[in-house]
Amino acid sequence: MLAKNTRIIDDTLLILTMAILAGCGLIYEYLLSHYAGRVLGVMESTIYTMIGLMIVSMGLGAFAARKVRSAYNGFVWLELIIALLGSSAILIIGGLIAVTQILPEIIANMFALPPDMKPQGGIFQQLSWLAFNSPYFFGVLLGFFIGMEIPLIARIREDIYQKHLANNLGTIYGADYIGAGIGAAIWVIFLLSIDISKAAALTASLNLIAGAVFILRYWSQLTWRKTFVALHLVLALIIGLMFNYGNQWLNQMNSLLYLDKVVHFDKTRYQQLTFTERHMGLEQNNIINFYLNGRLQFSSIDEHIYHDYLVAPVLAGSARHDNILIIGGGDGLALRDILKYSPKNISLIDLDGELIDIFKEPKEHVNPRLARQISQLNENSLQDERVTIYREDAFIAINALLKNKQVFDAIIVDLPDPSHPDLNKLYSVNFYARLKLLLAGDGLIAVQSTSPYHAKASFISIGKTMAAANYAHVEQYHDNVPSFGEWGWTIAAKTGASPLARLNKLSHLSVQHTWLNLALLKNAFIFPNDFYKDKDDIRVNTLGSHTIYQLHQQAWQDQQGLN
């Protein structure tokens, strides 16, 4: 009877351990996929590639488990290895990328090379490629060792029962599937909202605890007892350091990737926010740059050029400015310029509430110096009483506006480039068609449309997609924004005269802008010869097609030399 009860306790322990480890394994997949997507900027394909590689590696690990002589010793070694890799992989990847990115700069400075001779090709390009793809290497390693867990647990169960178990694998796989489901839920509900290094350390601690419990329970079956205890203590210390200081170390390594000094780094539920500062001397204001997931969103030295072109054409060409809708623009910079037109009401929809909080109440979220600079830039526009802020996904939020039969005199869409699959829907025919229902008959809509030079196909596709939403007139314009290079926008009229025809009737802009005047604006509608010659070959972005996302990723990879 006692032996039977002991077997039940052992069995329950092993099945519960398998469920926990399955959850850990799935979280490692998500962690590496999530980080790799941010590093490579190709989120969707990165996730699929990572999961595919890890599944194949798990299969190889399952085969390799047959070579392990002692399942008891092998299991403890396994959890030590997985805990070490799981807790440190993100930090190692960040370090490798940082080193390969600053190495050309170090060599250039050492030999006093001019900026245009910085060594970036040959072996430097190969090292950079290896570093940026190192998440896949760690994914393969982790997948291999995770795949060994099920066969070893199965062997241990049969050893405990001293016989072949007919439903052994079925029981273990059942625990594995349930544990993986719980792990996915924990990732979405809790781990996704905390620092990635903390999430890795917490997950690795479960592997370490599983190994420690196993040592205590099966002490007599082990032959490396003192070594295992010592290694668990050392690894517990390492994981503790990773939990407390990992994010700080990761931020310091990420800071090496930026030309200027990083003065604030934050992670919201949706993206990484980075502010950098460049000192320009005593007589000039310092330059503030703002990045989302490592991509520049604005620079204080020339953001006024971008926002002049985004705001002025649509408001100058609209009949009224009473009610304005902004999609995106959580930094308050477009809003700052719109307020110059004395609107009665402005609705702003942005998904990232934490980003909005930083730009609305900077004193509460960033250091005093940066807070003053942010307030000077957006002129505290987000605090204006005429502004209603919706912290929601715009794709869903506009349904409530449609239901309430709201109408806007002008609409401005100031979203990040479609570098993530979730943003693709906000560049679709469906989205533009629903925005058209919100637009007054004589109103205009303007859309940030990426670079007509660096991402030409994406730029043209945005124009074609708006035309497919049955706007009466769709036109595009462009100019140089030094921090971005050549940049473009799309403007459309629901009915009546075209946007350019309306601007041609004006003698001057009713509101004085920092950079833009009417002559510059009219010339911005002129494109080089044959710019649209391949227009017919570029597809419209329908909901679910991912056309804009794919075109943008292709252009980005070409620019980075990844193809």
Protein Blocks (a to p, Z undefined) as FASTA:
>chain_A
ZZmmmmmmmmmmmmmmmmmmmmmmmmmmmmmmmmmmmmnopmklmmmmmmmmmmmmmmmm
mmmmmmpmblmlmmmmmmmmmmmmmmmmmmmmmmmmmmmmmmmmmmmmmnopafklccfe
hjlmmmmmmmmmmmmmmmmmmmmmmmmmmmmmmmmmmmmnopacfklmmmmmmmmmmmmm
mmmmmmmmmmmmmcfklmmmmmmmmmmmmmmmmmmmmmmmpcklmmmmmmmmmmmmmmmm
mmmmmmmmmmmmmmmmpmbdcfbdcddfkbccddddddebjkbccdddddeehiafbdfk
lmmmmmmmmmmmmmmmpmbfkbccdeejinommmmmmmmnopabdcdddfblmlmmmmmm
mmlmmcfklmmmmmmmnoommmpmkbccddddfklmmmmmmmnopacfbdcdddddffbf
klmmmmcfklmmmmmmmpcfkbccdddebjfklmmmlmmmmmmmmmmnopabdcdddddd
fknopaddddddfbhjdfklmmmmpgbdfbdcfklcfklmmmmmpccehklmmmmmpccd
dehklmmmmmmmmmmmmmnopZZ
